[in-house]
Amino acid sequence: MSMRLPLVNLLAEVRACRACTDLPLGPRPVLQAAQASRILIVGQAPGARVHATGIPWNDPSGDTLRRWLEVDRSQFYDASCFAIIPMGLCYPGRGRSGDLPPRPECAPRWHPPLLEDLEHIKLTLLIGRFAQERYLGADPGGVSPRVESFQTHLEAGYMPLPHPSPRNRRWLRERPWFEQLVVPELRRQVHAVLDD
Ligand code: SF4
Protein backbone atom coordinates (compact mmCIF):
# COMPACT_ATOMS: atom_id res chain seq x y z
CA MET A 1 0.00 0.00 0.00
CA SER A 2 1.50 3.38 -0.97
CA MET A 3 1.51 6.12 1.66
CA ARG A 4 0.70 9.68 0.66
CA LEU A 5 3.45 12.03 1.84
CA PRO A 6 2.72 15.55 3.11
CA LEU A 7 3.76 18.02 0.43
CA VAL A 8 6.76 19.29 2.39
CA ASN A 9 8.14 15.74 2.68
CA LEU A 10 7.35 15.01 -0.94
CA LEU A 11 9.19 18.17 -2.05
CA ALA A 12 12.22 17.07 -0.06
CA GLU A 13 12.06 13.67 -1.74
CA VAL A 14 11.75 15.26 -5.19
CA ARG A 15 14.68 17.60 -4.54
CA ALA A 16 16.80 14.61 -3.53
CA CYS A 17 15.95 12.70 -6.73
CA ARG A 18 19.03 11.31 -8.47
CA ALA A 19 17.24 8.95 -10.85
CA CYS A 20 18.95 10.31 -13.98
CA THR A 21 22.61 9.49 -13.62
CA ASP A 22 23.73 10.86 -16.98
CA LEU A 23 22.68 14.52 -16.77
CA PRO A 24 25.57 16.70 -18.01
CA LEU A 25 25.62 18.94 -14.93
CA GLY A 26 24.18 16.34 -12.57
CA PRO A 27 20.71 16.29 -10.98
CA ARG A 28 19.37 19.50 -9.47
CA PRO A 29 15.56 19.44 -9.44
CA VAL A 30 14.20 23.01 -9.58
CA LEU A 31 10.56 23.51 -8.63
CA GLN A 32 8.27 25.52 -6.39
CA ALA A 33 5.00 24.49 -4.76
CA ALA A 34 2.95 24.96 -1.61
CA GLN A 35 -0.23 23.39 -0.31
CA ALA A 36 -2.01 26.68 -1.05
CA SER A 37 -0.73 27.15 -4.64
CA ARG A 38 -3.55 28.34 -6.92
CA ILE A 39 -1.93 28.52 -10.35
CA LEU A 40 0.28 25.77 -11.74
CA ILE A 41 2.93 26.53 -14.35
CA VAL A 42 4.10 23.48 -16.28
CA GLY A 43 7.05 24.47 -18.43
CA GLN A 44 9.72 22.49 -20.20
CA ALA A 45 12.92 22.12 -18.16
CA PRO A 46 15.41 24.42 -16.43
CA GLY A 47 18.03 26.11 -18.60
CA ALA A 48 21.68 26.39 -17.56
CA ARG A 49 21.10 29.66 -15.71
CA VAL A 50 18.19 28.26 -13.75
CA HIS A 51 20.29 25.20 -12.94
CA ALA A 52 23.11 27.44 -11.67
CA THR A 53 20.85 29.53 -9.41
CA GLY A 54 18.26 26.90 -8.44
CA ILE A 55 15.54 29.52 -9.05
CA PRO A 56 12.85 28.61 -11.61
CA TRP A 57 12.35 30.94 -14.59
CA ASN A 58 15.24 33.12 -13.37
CA ASP A 59 16.23 34.04 -16.91
CA PRO A 60 15.06 36.10 -19.92
CA SER A 61 12.27 33.55 -20.59
CA GLY A 62 11.03 34.15 -17.05
CA ASP A 63 11.11 37.92 -17.57
CA THR A 64 8.88 37.53 -20.63
CA LEU A 65 6.57 35.13 -18.83
CA ARG A 66 6.17 37.55 -15.92
CA ARG A 67 5.36 40.33 -18.39
CA TRP A 68 2.73 38.12 -20.04
CA LEU A 69 1.24 37.33 -16.63
CA GLU A 70 1.61 40.93 -15.40
CA VAL A 71 3.12 39.85 -12.09
CA ASP A 72 6.34 40.97 -10.44
CA ARG A 73 9.03 38.66 -9.11
CA SER A 74 7.74 38.71 -5.54
CA GLN A 75 4.31 37.52 -6.63
CA PHE A 76 5.75 35.03 -9.10
CA TYR A 77 7.96 33.45 -6.43
CA ASP A 78 5.16 33.33 -3.86
CA ALA A 79 4.37 29.61 -3.77
CA SER A 80 0.92 30.29 -2.36
CA CYS A 81 0.21 31.93 -5.73
CA PHE A 82 2.22 29.86 -8.21
CA ALA A 83 3.38 26.27 -8.23
CA ILE A 84 6.14 25.81 -10.81
CA ILE A 85 6.64 22.22 -11.90
CA PRO A 86 8.25 21.71 -15.31
CA MET A 87 8.09 18.57 -17.42
CA GLY A 88 11.71 17.88 -16.55
CA LEU A 89 12.88 19.13 -13.18
CA CYS A 90 16.61 19.06 -13.98
CA TYR A 91 18.67 20.76 -16.67
CA PRO A 92 18.83 18.22 -19.52
CA GLY A 93 21.89 19.64 -21.33
CA ARG A 94 22.38 21.17 -24.73
CA GLY A 95 21.67 19.66 -28.12
CA ARG A 96 22.51 20.95 -31.58
CA SER A 97 19.69 23.49 -31.61
CA GLY A 98 19.25 24.62 -28.03
CA ASP A 99 18.55 22.74 -24.84
CA LEU A 100 17.61 19.08 -25.03
CA PRO A 101 14.00 18.01 -24.34
CA PRO A 102 12.97 17.40 -20.74
CA ARG A 103 13.86 13.97 -19.44
CA PRO A 104 10.91 11.76 -20.36
CA GLU A 105 10.99 9.76 -17.12
CA CYS A 106 10.61 12.86 -14.93
CA ALA A 107 6.97 13.95 -15.35
CA PRO A 108 5.51 10.41 -15.08
CA ARG A 109 7.53 9.90 -11.92
CA TRP A 110 6.84 13.18 -10.10
CA HIS A 111 3.79 14.95 -11.54
CA PRO A 112 1.12 12.53 -10.27
CA PRO A 113 2.12 12.66 -6.59
CA LEU A 114 2.81 16.41 -6.68
CA LEU A 115 -0.46 17.28 -8.40
CA GLU A 116 -2.36 15.04 -6.02
CA ASP A 117 -1.15 17.24 -3.16
CA LEU A 118 -1.99 20.52 -4.91
CA GLU A 119 -5.69 20.66 -4.18
CA HIS A 120 -6.24 24.39 -4.74
CA ILE A 121 -5.06 24.74 -8.32
CA LYS A 122 -7.63 26.70 -10.35
CA LEU A 123 -5.62 27.30 -13.51
CA THR A 124 -2.78 25.37 -15.16
CA LEU A 125 -0.54 27.11 -17.69
CA LEU A 126 0.86 24.59 -20.17
CA ILE A 127 3.97 26.10 -21.69
CA GLY A 128 5.26 24.44 -24.85
CA ARG A 129 4.69 21.19 -26.66
CA PHE A 130 5.76 18.71 -23.98
CA ALA A 131 3.44 20.06 -21.30
CA GLN A 132 0.55 20.33 -23.77
CA GLU A 133 1.02 16.76 -25.02
CA ARG A 134 1.01 15.38 -21.50
CA TYR A 135 -2.10 17.23 -20.33
CA LEU A 136 -4.08 17.75 -23.54
CA GLY A 137 -2.94 14.77 -25.62
CA ALA A 138 -0.97 14.65 -28.86
CA ASP A 139 -1.85 17.13 -31.59
CA PRO A 140 -0.17 16.89 -35.00
CA GLY A 141 -0.79 20.63 -35.44
CA GLY A 142 1.60 21.40 -32.60
CA VAL A 143 1.57 24.43 -30.36
CA SER A 144 0.08 27.15 -32.62
CA PRO A 145 -3.48 25.81 -33.10
CA ARG A 146 -3.65 24.90 -29.45
CA VAL A 147 -2.69 28.36 -28.31
CA GLU A 148 -5.03 29.94 -30.85
CA SER A 149 -7.94 27.82 -29.59
CA PHE A 150 -7.05 28.36 -25.91
CA GLN A 151 -10.70 29.13 -25.05
CA THR A 152 -11.65 25.48 -25.63
CA HIS A 153 -9.26 24.36 -22.88
CA LEU A 154 -10.13 26.99 -20.28
CA GLU A 155 -13.22 25.21 -19.10
CA ALA A 156 -11.04 22.30 -17.98
CA GLY A 157 -8.70 24.77 -16.26
CA TYR A 158 -5.87 24.66 -18.81
CA MET A 159 -4.31 27.48 -20.76
CA PRO A 160 -1.82 26.39 -23.47
CA LEU A 161 0.96 28.90 -24.16
CA PRO A 162 4.05 29.09 -26.36
CA HIS A 163 7.45 29.05 -24.69
CA PRO A 164 8.52 32.63 -23.85
CA SER A 165 12.12 31.85 -24.79
CA PRO A 166 14.07 34.46 -26.81
CA ARG A 167 14.48 31.61 -29.32
CA ASN A 168 10.74 31.91 -29.96
CA ARG A 169 10.84 35.57 -31.00
CA ARG A 170 10.06 34.71 -34.62
CA TRP A 171 7.06 32.57 -33.64
CA LEU A 172 5.73 35.49 -31.64
CA ARG A 173 6.46 38.07 -34.33
CA GLU A 174 4.61 36.01 -36.94
CA ARG A 175 1.56 35.62 -34.68
CA PRO A 176 0.55 39.11 -33.53
CA TRP A 177 -2.77 37.67 -32.34
CA PHE A 178 -0.93 36.11 -29.43
CA GLU A 179 0.00 39.45 -27.83
CA GLN A 180 -3.24 41.11 -28.95
CA LEU A 181 -5.75 38.44 -27.90
CA VAL A 182 -4.19 35.68 -25.82
CA VAL A 183 -1.99 37.71 -23.46
CA PRO A 184 -4.84 40.00 -22.27
CA GLU A 185 -7.03 36.96 -21.60
CA LEU A 186 -4.14 35.22 -19.85
CA ARG A 187 -3.76 38.24 -17.55
CA ARG A 188 -7.47 38.31 -16.91
CA GLN A 189 -7.54 34.62 -16.00
CA VAL A 190 -4.46 34.80 -13.78
CA HIS A 191 -5.57 37.88 -11.87
CA ALA A 192 -9.09 36.52 -11.44
CA VAL A 193 -7.56 33.56 -9.60
CA LEU A 194 -5.03 35.62 -7.63
CA ASP A 195 -7.60 38.24 -6.58
CA ASP A 196 -10.20 35.65 -5.58
S1 SF4 B 1 15.19 14.95 -14.27
FE1 SF4 B 1 13.54 14.31 -12.87
S2 SF4 B 1 13.74 12.06 -12.72
FE2 SF4 B 1 15.71 12.87 -13.53
S3 SF4 B 1 17.01 13.22 -11.70
FE3 SF4 B 1 15.95 15.15 -12.15
S4 SF4 B 1 14.12 15.08 -10.84
FE4 SF4 B 1 14.89 12.96 -10.98
Residues whose N, C-alpha, C, O or C-beta is under 5 A from the ligand:
A	BS01	SF4	V14 C17 R18 A19 C20 P27 P29 G88 L89 C90 R103 E105 C106
